[in-house]
Amino acid sequence: MIIKFHNIIIYLIKKILFIIKYNKKIKIFKIMNYLIIDKNDIYGDIYDLIEDKELNMNNPDNRELIEFHIKKYVLSANYIKYSDTFENTDDRLNNIFGYFTNLNNNEKGYVDTMMIYSDNKYVYEIMFFDDKNNDEYNFNSFACVINTEAMPIYNNIVLLKTQIINNKPISCMINKNDFINLVINLFYHTGLIIDDKITKELKFSGDKPFNVIGNTFKKTVEKDILGLMFILYEESNDNYINTKASILFDKEVLGRCFIILLCPITYKKIWNLNETILNKIVDIKKDNKKYNEIDSKMFNETNNPFLLI
Protein backbone atom coordinates (compact mmCIF):
# COMPACT_ATOMS: atom_id res chain seq x y z
CA MET A 1 0.00 0.00 0.00
CA ILE A 2 2.84 2.37 0.94
CA ILE A 3 4.67 1.56 -2.32
CA LYS A 4 1.50 2.16 -4.34
CA PHE A 5 0.86 5.50 -2.60
CA HIS A 6 4.50 6.47 -3.20
CA ASN A 7 4.13 5.72 -6.91
CA ILE A 8 0.98 7.85 -7.10
CA ILE A 9 2.80 10.79 -5.47
CA ILE A 10 5.69 10.47 -7.95
CA TYR A 11 3.23 10.32 -10.84
CA LEU A 12 1.42 13.47 -9.65
CA ILE A 13 4.70 15.37 -9.19
CA LYS A 14 5.79 14.45 -12.72
CA LYS A 15 2.41 15.50 -14.04
CA ILE A 16 2.61 18.88 -12.30
CA LEU A 17 6.16 19.44 -13.56
CA PHE A 18 5.07 18.61 -17.11
CA ILE A 19 2.16 21.06 -16.90
CA ILE A 20 4.44 23.81 -15.58
CA LYS A 21 7.00 23.13 -18.30
CA TYR A 22 4.29 23.06 -20.98
CA ASN A 23 2.76 26.32 -19.78
CA LYS A 24 6.16 27.99 -19.76
CA LYS A 25 6.64 26.98 -23.38
CA ILE A 26 3.26 28.36 -24.30
CA LYS A 27 3.99 31.60 -22.48
CA ILE A 28 7.20 32.09 -24.43
CA PHE A 29 5.19 32.24 -27.61
CA LYS A 30 2.54 34.49 -26.06
CA ILE A 31 4.93 37.25 -25.04
CA MET A 32 5.47 39.71 -27.88
CA ASN A 33 6.70 43.21 -28.56
CA TYR A 34 7.66 45.46 -31.46
CA LEU A 35 10.47 47.77 -32.49
CA ILE A 36 10.06 51.42 -33.37
CA ILE A 37 12.39 52.53 -36.15
CA ASP A 38 12.59 56.32 -36.33
CA LYS A 39 13.27 58.03 -39.64
CA ASN A 40 16.87 57.35 -40.67
CA ASP A 41 19.41 57.31 -43.48
CA ILE A 42 20.77 53.84 -42.77
CA TYR A 43 21.45 53.00 -46.41
CA GLY A 44 23.58 56.11 -46.96
CA ASP A 45 25.23 55.75 -43.56
CA ILE A 46 26.39 52.20 -44.25
CA TYR A 47 27.70 53.02 -47.72
CA ASP A 48 29.62 55.97 -46.24
CA LEU A 49 30.97 53.65 -43.53
CA ILE A 50 32.13 51.08 -46.09
CA GLU A 51 33.80 53.79 -48.15
CA ASP A 52 35.56 55.21 -45.08
CA LYS A 53 36.87 51.73 -44.23
CA GLU A 54 38.01 51.31 -47.87
CA LEU A 55 35.97 48.14 -48.25
CA ASN A 56 34.14 46.85 -51.32
CA MET A 57 30.90 44.85 -51.26
CA ASN A 58 31.72 43.32 -54.63
CA ASN A 59 34.81 41.75 -53.07
CA PRO A 60 33.74 38.50 -51.33
CA ASP A 61 36.82 38.71 -49.09
CA ASN A 62 35.42 41.89 -47.51
CA ARG A 63 32.02 40.42 -46.58
CA GLU A 64 32.70 39.33 -42.99
CA LEU A 65 34.36 42.64 -42.11
CA ILE A 66 31.50 44.62 -43.70
CA GLU A 67 28.94 42.57 -41.74
CA PHE A 68 30.92 43.28 -38.56
CA HIS A 69 30.78 47.04 -39.20
CA ILE A 70 27.05 46.86 -40.02
CA LYS A 71 26.39 45.11 -36.70
CA LYS A 72 28.51 47.64 -34.82
CA TYR A 73 26.67 50.51 -36.51
CA VAL A 74 23.20 49.12 -35.72
CA LEU A 75 24.04 48.43 -32.07
CA SER A 76 25.05 52.06 -31.62
CA ALA A 77 22.10 53.54 -33.55
CA ASN A 78 19.77 55.69 -31.45
CA TYR A 79 16.75 55.50 -33.75
CA ILE A 80 15.78 51.94 -32.70
CA LYS A 81 13.47 51.68 -29.70
CA TYR A 82 11.79 48.77 -27.90
CA SER A 83 8.10 48.72 -27.06
CA ASP A 84 6.62 47.25 -23.90
CA THR A 85 5.86 43.53 -23.91
CA PHE A 86 2.36 42.15 -24.42
CA GLU A 87 0.63 38.82 -23.87
CA ASN A 88 -1.83 38.99 -26.76
CA THR A 89 -1.95 40.49 -30.23
CA ASP A 90 -4.98 42.72 -29.53
CA ASP A 91 -3.17 44.59 -26.75
CA ARG A 92 -0.09 44.98 -28.91
CA LEU A 93 -2.12 46.19 -31.88
CA ASN A 94 -4.05 48.72 -29.78
CA ASN A 95 -0.75 49.98 -28.40
CA ILE A 96 0.64 50.38 -31.93
CA PHE A 97 -2.43 52.31 -33.08
CA GLY A 98 -2.10 54.51 -30.00
CA TYR A 99 1.54 55.13 -30.85
CA PHE A 100 0.72 56.24 -34.41
CA THR A 101 -2.15 58.42 -33.19
CA ASN A 102 0.19 60.21 -30.78
CA LEU A 103 2.74 60.52 -33.55
CA ASN A 104 0.09 62.25 -35.66
CA ASN A 105 -0.83 64.88 -33.00
CA ASN A 106 -3.70 62.73 -31.68
CA GLU A 107 -5.35 62.52 -35.09
CA LYS A 108 -6.25 59.09 -36.41
CA GLY A 109 -5.07 58.08 -39.84
CA TYR A 110 -4.56 55.05 -42.06
CA VAL A 111 -1.89 52.64 -40.82
CA ASP A 112 -0.64 50.20 -43.45
CA THR A 113 1.00 46.79 -42.89
CA MET A 114 3.47 45.14 -45.26
CA MET A 115 5.46 41.91 -45.15
CA ILE A 116 9.11 42.76 -45.78
CA TYR A 117 10.82 39.39 -45.35
CA SER A 118 10.07 35.76 -44.63
CA ASP A 119 11.65 32.35 -44.65
CA ASN A 120 10.55 28.95 -43.33
CA LYS A 121 10.95 30.07 -39.69
CA TYR A 122 10.01 33.74 -39.32
CA VAL A 123 8.00 36.54 -40.90
CA TYR A 124 8.84 40.22 -40.56
CA GLU A 125 6.34 43.01 -41.19
CA ILE A 126 6.37 46.78 -40.97
CA MET A 127 3.50 49.07 -40.02
CA PHE A 128 3.65 52.68 -41.13
CA PHE A 129 1.48 55.75 -41.16
CA ASP A 130 0.18 56.89 -44.53
CA ASP A 131 0.78 60.56 -43.77
CA LYS A 132 1.29 63.61 -45.96
CA ASN A 133 4.56 64.67 -44.38
CA ASN A 134 6.49 63.20 -47.28
CA ASP A 135 9.39 65.52 -47.94
CA GLU A 136 12.86 64.00 -48.36
CA TYR A 137 13.93 65.00 -44.85
CA ASN A 138 11.39 62.53 -43.42
CA PHE A 139 12.51 59.48 -45.41
CA ASN A 140 12.75 56.26 -43.46
CA SER A 141 15.66 54.79 -45.39
CA PHE A 142 15.36 51.30 -43.86
CA ALA A 143 11.66 51.05 -44.71
CA CYS A 144 12.13 52.49 -48.20
CA VAL A 145 14.86 50.05 -49.16
CA ILE A 146 13.53 46.87 -47.56
CA ASN A 147 9.85 47.01 -48.56
CA THR A 148 8.95 44.61 -51.35
CA GLU A 149 7.07 47.20 -53.40
CA ALA A 150 10.04 49.60 -53.55
CA MET A 151 7.76 52.44 -52.45
CA PRO A 152 8.80 55.55 -50.48
CA ILE A 153 7.93 55.38 -46.76
CA TYR A 154 8.27 58.31 -44.41
CA ASN A 155 8.73 58.99 -40.71
CA ASN A 156 8.69 56.37 -37.95
CA ILE A 157 7.65 52.77 -38.53
CA VAL A 158 6.89 49.72 -36.40
CA LEU A 159 8.70 46.42 -37.01
CA LEU A 160 7.01 43.11 -36.07
CA LYS A 161 8.23 39.52 -35.93
CA THR A 162 6.17 36.34 -36.25
CA GLN A 163 7.30 32.75 -35.81
CA ILE A 164 5.97 30.05 -38.13
CA ILE A 165 4.95 26.93 -36.17
CA ASN A 166 3.13 24.14 -38.02
CA ASN A 167 2.22 26.63 -40.78
CA LYS A 168 0.65 28.96 -38.22
CA PRO A 169 1.90 32.51 -37.51
CA ILE A 170 2.69 33.03 -33.81
CA SER A 171 3.58 36.55 -32.67
CA CYS A 172 6.84 36.68 -30.72
CA MET A 173 9.61 38.89 -29.38
CA ILE A 174 11.88 40.92 -31.65
CA ASN A 175 15.27 42.47 -30.83
CA LYS A 176 18.19 44.31 -32.41
CA ASN A 177 19.73 41.09 -33.69
CA ASP A 178 16.67 40.63 -35.90
CA PHE A 179 17.12 44.16 -37.17
CA ILE A 180 20.82 43.52 -37.83
CA ASN A 181 20.02 40.43 -39.91
CA LEU A 182 17.41 42.33 -41.91
CA VAL A 183 19.88 45.14 -42.59
CA ILE A 184 22.59 42.69 -43.68
CA ASN A 185 20.00 41.12 -46.02
CA LEU A 186 19.73 44.49 -47.74
CA PHE A 187 23.32 44.08 -48.90
CA TYR A 188 24.01 40.34 -48.89
CA HIS A 189 21.81 37.41 -49.93
CA THR A 190 22.12 33.64 -49.68
CA GLY A 191 21.74 31.34 -52.67
CA LEU A 192 22.36 27.61 -53.13
CA ILE A 193 25.01 25.81 -55.16
CA ILE A 194 23.75 22.33 -56.03
CA ASP A 195 26.46 19.91 -57.12
CA ASP A 196 25.08 16.38 -57.62
CA LYS A 197 23.96 15.46 -54.08
CA ILE A 198 25.81 18.28 -52.31
CA THR A 199 24.05 21.54 -51.54
CA LYS A 200 26.01 24.53 -50.26
CA GLU A 201 24.91 28.02 -49.19
CA LEU A 202 26.77 30.94 -50.76
CA LYS A 203 26.40 34.63 -49.89
CA PHE A 204 26.64 37.28 -52.59
CA SER A 205 26.20 41.05 -52.68
CA GLY A 206 23.48 43.00 -54.44
CA ASP A 207 22.35 41.29 -57.63
CA LYS A 208 25.83 40.11 -58.58
CA PRO A 209 26.20 36.39 -57.79
CA PHE A 210 28.92 36.05 -60.44
CA ASN A 211 31.38 37.69 -58.03
CA VAL A 212 31.00 34.55 -55.88
CA ILE A 213 30.04 31.72 -58.26
CA GLY A 214 32.37 32.74 -61.09
CA ASN A 215 31.77 33.42 -64.79
CA THR A 216 31.28 29.79 -65.83
CA PHE A 217 27.60 30.05 -64.86
CA LYS A 218 24.86 31.47 -67.07
CA LYS A 219 21.41 32.73 -66.01
CA THR A 220 18.91 30.52 -67.84
CA VAL A 221 15.49 30.31 -66.17
CA GLU A 222 13.15 32.37 -63.98
CA LYS A 223 10.24 30.34 -62.66
CA ASP A 224 7.33 31.21 -60.35
CA ILE A 225 6.72 28.27 -58.02
CA LEU A 226 3.95 28.60 -55.41
CA GLY A 227 4.26 32.38 -55.43
CA LEU A 228 8.05 32.46 -55.11
CA MET A 229 10.36 33.31 -57.99
CA PHE A 230 13.34 30.98 -58.39
CA ILE A 231 16.21 31.97 -60.69
CA LEU A 232 18.52 29.34 -62.14
CA TYR A 233 22.16 29.79 -63.11
CA GLU A 234 23.55 26.76 -64.99
CA GLU A 235 27.16 25.75 -65.45
CA SER A 236 26.48 22.87 -67.86
CA ASN A 237 29.99 21.51 -67.89
CA ASP A 238 29.15 17.99 -66.77
CA ASN A 239 26.99 15.19 -68.09
CA TYR A 240 25.19 14.11 -64.91
CA ILE A 241 21.58 15.14 -64.31
CA ASN A 242 21.04 17.54 -61.43
CA THR A 243 17.96 15.85 -59.98
CA LYS A 244 16.76 18.53 -57.55
CA ALA A 245 17.16 21.37 -60.02
CA SER A 246 15.49 19.35 -62.78
CA ILE A 247 12.44 18.69 -60.60
CA LEU A 248 12.28 22.30 -59.44
CA PHE A 249 12.46 23.87 -62.90
CA ASP A 250 10.65 21.16 -64.91
CA LYS A 251 13.58 20.78 -67.25
CA GLU A 252 16.73 18.71 -67.54
CA VAL A 253 19.52 20.50 -65.69
CA LEU A 254 23.02 19.12 -66.17
CA GLY A 255 25.93 19.60 -63.79
CA ARG A 256 26.30 22.23 -61.10
CA CYS A 257 23.83 25.06 -60.76
CA PHE A 258 23.20 28.08 -58.56
CA ILE A 259 19.70 29.09 -57.44
CA ILE A 260 18.45 32.31 -55.87
CA LEU A 261 15.03 33.32 -54.57
CA LEU A 262 12.92 36.46 -55.10
CA CYS A 263 10.12 37.64 -52.83
CA PRO A 264 6.48 36.87 -53.71
CA ILE A 265 4.09 39.11 -55.66
CA THR A 266 6.49 41.86 -56.80
CA TYR A 267 9.73 39.85 -57.23
CA LYS A 268 11.61 43.08 -56.50
CA LYS A 269 13.69 41.83 -53.56
CA ILE A 270 16.12 38.92 -53.22
CA TRP A 271 15.37 36.76 -50.20
CA ASN A 272 17.63 34.14 -48.63
CA LEU A 273 17.31 30.59 -49.89
CA ASN A 274 18.31 27.64 -47.70
CA GLU A 275 18.35 23.87 -48.19
CA THR A 276 15.24 23.32 -46.04
CA ILE A 277 13.17 25.60 -48.27
CA LEU A 278 14.52 23.99 -51.43
CA ASN A 279 13.84 20.44 -50.20
CA LYS A 280 10.29 21.34 -49.16
CA ILE A 281 9.50 22.80 -52.58
CA VAL A 282 11.07 19.83 -54.40
CA ASP A 283 9.07 17.36 -52.28
CA ILE A 284 5.84 19.27 -52.97
CA LYS A 285 6.55 19.28 -56.70
CA LYS A 286 6.82 15.48 -56.61
CA ASP A 287 3.18 15.32 -55.43
CA ASN A 288 0.88 16.94 -58.03
CA LYS A 289 -2.18 16.78 -55.78
CA LYS A 290 -0.41 18.52 -52.90
CA TYR A 291 1.14 21.06 -55.24
CA ASN A 292 -2.24 21.99 -56.73
CA GLU A 293 -3.84 22.26 -53.28
CA ILE A 294 -1.16 24.66 -52.06
CA ASP A 295 -1.13 26.59 -55.33
CA SER A 296 -4.89 27.18 -55.11
CA LYS A 297 -4.51 28.64 -51.61
CA MET A 298 -1.81 31.12 -52.59
CA PHE A 299 -3.14 34.67 -52.67
CA ASN A 300 -6.62 33.42 -51.76
CA GLU A 301 -5.68 32.63 -48.16
CA THR A 302 -2.26 34.27 -47.76
CA ASN A 303 0.41 36.16 -49.70
CA ASN A 304 3.16 34.33 -47.81
CA PRO A 305 4.02 30.92 -49.34
CA PHE A 306 5.96 29.92 -46.21
CA LEU A 307 2.69 29.60 -44.30
CA LEU A 308 1.62 26.89 -46.74
CA ILE A 309 4.68 24.83 -47.64
N, C-alpha and C positions, 0 to 999 in steps of 0.2 A: 504494500500500500504506500509506504514511504517512498519507494523507488518510483512508483507510478506518479505520485504527487510531484516528485522532484522533476520528472520528465515533462509534466504539464507546465511547471514553472519555467523551465528552460525554453519550452516551445513558445510560451507567451512572451518571454523576454525577446526572443528572436523575432517574433512577429512585430512587436513594438519597435524594435530597432529597424526592421525593414520598412515599416510605415514612416518612421522619422526620416530615414534615408531617402525614401521615395518622395516624400513631401519636399525635402530639401532640393531634390533634383527638379521638381516641378517649379519650385519657387525661383530657381536660377533663371528659368525661361520666362517667368512672369515679370521679373524686374527689368525695367527698360528705361532708356533716357534718350536724349538727342544732343547733337552738337549745334551750336550757333556759329556760323561762319560769316563774320562781318565782311563788308566790301574790302577787296584786296587787289593786289597786282601780282599774284603769286607766279604767274607765267613769266612775266617780265623780270621779276626778282630772281627767279631760278636761272634764267638765261644769262642775266648779268653776273650772277654768282659763278656760273660755269666759265664764262668768259674771263672773269677776274682770276680764276684758278688755272686758266690756260688749259682747260679740258675740252674734249670734243665728243659729243654724243655719238657721232658716226664711227668713233674708234671703240671697238668692243673692249679693248684693254682698259678703257677709262670708266666702264660702267659701274663697277663696285665703288669706286671713289666718288663718282657723281651721286650714286644712291646714298652714300654716307653723308654727303653735304646736303642733299635734299632732306634727309631725316633730321640733321642738325638744325637746318633752317626752320622746319615745321615745329620742332620742339621749342624753339625760341619765339615763335610767332605769337603776337598778342591779340590776334583777331579770331582766335578759336576759343570758344567758351562752352563749358558743360552746363546742361540743364540739371534740374533736380531729377531724382529717380521716381518712377511710377510703377504701380503694380497692375495696371490694366491700360489698354490702348485708348479707352475713352478719356481717362484722366489726362493722359499724355497729349492727346489730340486737342482737348479743351485748353490745356496749358499753351500749346503751340498757337492756337487761334488767338488766345489772349495776348501772347507775345507780339504777334503781327498787328493786332489792334492797337496795342500801346506804341508800337513802332510807327504806326500811321496816325499819331495824334488822336487816339481813341476813336478813329473812324474805321468802320468795317469795310473790307474790300475783298476782292477775289484772291484766294490763295490757291496756287496751282501745285500739283505733285507730279514728279517725273522720276522714273527709274533711270539711274545713271550708270549702273554696273551690276552685273550678276554673274555668278558661276553656279556650280552644283551645290555649294554650301551656303552662300550668303547673297542677299539682295541689298543694294544701297539705293536710297531715294533722296531727292531733295524736295523741299517745299519752299516756295518763294512767293512774294507778294507781287501781284500784277499791278504795279503802281506806275504813275506818270513821271516820276522823278528819274528820267532816263538819259541824263546827260553823261558824258564819258567819265566824269569824275566820280560817278556812282557805280561804275562797272564792278561786278563781282567776278574777277578773273577766273577763279576756280570754277564757279558755276557755268560761266560762258564756255570754257574750254571743255569741260567734262560732259556737258549735257548732250544727249544723243541726237538732238535736233539741230545742233550748232546754232542755237538762237541766243541773242543777247539777253543777259539776266542782270538785274541791277540790285544794289543794296544788300542787306543781310539775308541769308538763307538759313534753313534748317536742314540738317543732314541726319537721316535715319538709317538704321541697320536692322535687317530681318534675317533670321536663320531659317534655312529650309530643312524641315524634319519630316520624313515620309511624305514628301511633296506638299507639305503644308507650311505656310509662312508663319513663323513665330517671332514676335517682336523681342528684341534683346538689347543688351548694353552696347554702346559704341564708345570708342576712345581715340586718342590721337594716333595710335598705331594703325587703326583703320584708315584714318585720314592720310597718313604717310603712304600707305600702300596704294590708295587711290591716286595720290599725287604722282607717285612713281609710275603708275600705269598710264599717266598722261604722256610720259616720255619713253617708257620701255614696255614692250609687250612680249608675251610668251607664246611661241608656236611649237609645233611638234615635228621632229625629224622621225620618219618611219623607215627603218632599214630592215627588211625581211621581218623578223619577229621582235626586233629591238625598237623601242620607242624612247626618244630622248627629248626633253624640254630644252628649248633654246630661246634666249632673250634677244630681242633686237630693238633698235631705236626707230621711232617714227614709223614711216611706211617703207623702210629700207631693209628688208630681211637679207638682201644680197651681201650686205656688209658682214653678215655672220655666216650665212650658208654658202657663200661663194658664187661665182658667176657661171658655174656648170648647171645651175638650175634655171628653168624657164617657167614663167607663169602660164598655166594652160586652161584652168577651169575655175569658174565661180558658180557655186551651186547653193541655192536656198534649200535647206533641209530642216523641216519642222520650225520654220521661222528664223533660223540662224543661217548666216551666210558663211560658207566654208570656201576658202581659196586654196587651190592646189598649185604647187610648184614642183615640176617633175625634172628629174635628172636624166632618166632614160639612158643610162649607160650600162645596164645589166639586163640579162634575159630572164630573170625570175619575176614571177607575178607578185606584186605587192597586194596581198589579200585584203587587208583592212582598207587601204585606199581605194581598191577596186570596188569593194562593197559600198563604201561611202559615196563615191562619185558615179556609180553605175557605168563604169567603163574599165577597160583593162589598163592598169597602171603598172609599168615595169620599173624595177629597181627602186632606188631611194626616192623619197619625196618629202616635201615640207608643206605643212598645212597650217593656215592661220584662220582666225575666227573673227567675224564682224558682228556687231550688235544687231538685235532684231529690229524690224520695221524700217529704220532709216538706212542701216548699213554704213553709217558715217563714222563709227568709232571701232577701233580694233580692241577686242576683249581677249583676255588670256584663255588659252586652250590648254587643257591638261589631259593626261591619259584616261582618267576616269570618265570625263565628258565624252571623249572619242569612243571609248569602248561601249558606253551606254547607247550612243547614237548608232554604232555599228550593229549592236545586238538588236536594237529596235528595227533597223532596216532589214534584218534577216526574217522578221515576222511581219508580213504584209498586213495582217489583221490589226495587230497592235499599232503599227505605223499609221494606218488609216484612222484608227480611233484617236490617237494623239493629234494627228494632223487636223482632224475635224474640230478639235477643241481649241486649237490655237486661234487666238484673236476673238473667238466667241466667248471663251471663259477667262482667258488671261493673255497678256502680251509678253509674258515671260516664259519661254520654253522650259526653263529649268524647274518650274513648278509642275511639269508634266512628264519629263523624261526620267 
